[in-house]
């Protein structure tokens, strides 16, 4: 099947409908509880596995959490756009399995990348503690994309041998990694959103209907296979770039695509008639 043609896929199927409802309700509940000082992200968002806030169920529950209105709107729009087509083709059970596997797979890939990045950060921090200094600190924040206060750096540059500045740099990196009473460290940062599962749906649509025309910004036509390929390349580049201040889990998106590919290949071998 190379191209999707609208026809019998007009009805909003049950799983997509309920996923839309649940995501919106959870988002509204999160916003309402936040006004009372209750942060659901602490319990349901995905935390790093070595964080004291990590719980196993977050591998699933993070898919129903979203950071803001724009985040949930674009995810739910993509769920409606691609999910209804796939569920009407596969049926509710197979679609739900695919959606959950892609979402959990994306979370596992994200945690794997975090493990690599955080272990490297911590080991380099131990080395820095043994040989601290202005130049070493500059190299550290450049390699690990750490955002620092320009005024603090200017103060240290004016007094490069200051022991107080050295002690402050060690304290800053420790708080940056572990956190303190004022703010969580990098190991306790939360990840939210259905994006991993959504990217799995996007990949599945491009895989099954590669020649279907999509319209970027409702104006620029592009075949689904090229749209998926370009999007994947952008995510890979952005993930490797890892710019300071970038809070998007790019490798979670790629993980959703990877698990989608694995699932489709397995299903294609076992039940080829489901796809053609």
Secondary structure, 3 states (H helix, E strand, C coil): CCCCCCCCCCCCCHHHHHHHHHHHHHHHHHHHHHCCCCCCHHHHCECCCCCCCCCCCHHHHHHHCCCCHHHHHHHHHHHHHHHHHHHHHHCHHHHHHHHHHHHHHHHHHHHHHHHHHHHHHHHHHHHHHHCCCHHHHHHHHHHCCCCCCHHHHHHHHHCCCCHHHHHHHHHHHHHHHHECCCCECHHHCCECCCHHHHHHHHHHHHHHCCCCEEEECCCEEEEHHHHHHHHHHHHHHHHHHCCCCCCCCHHHHHHHHHHHHHHHHHHHHHCHHHCC
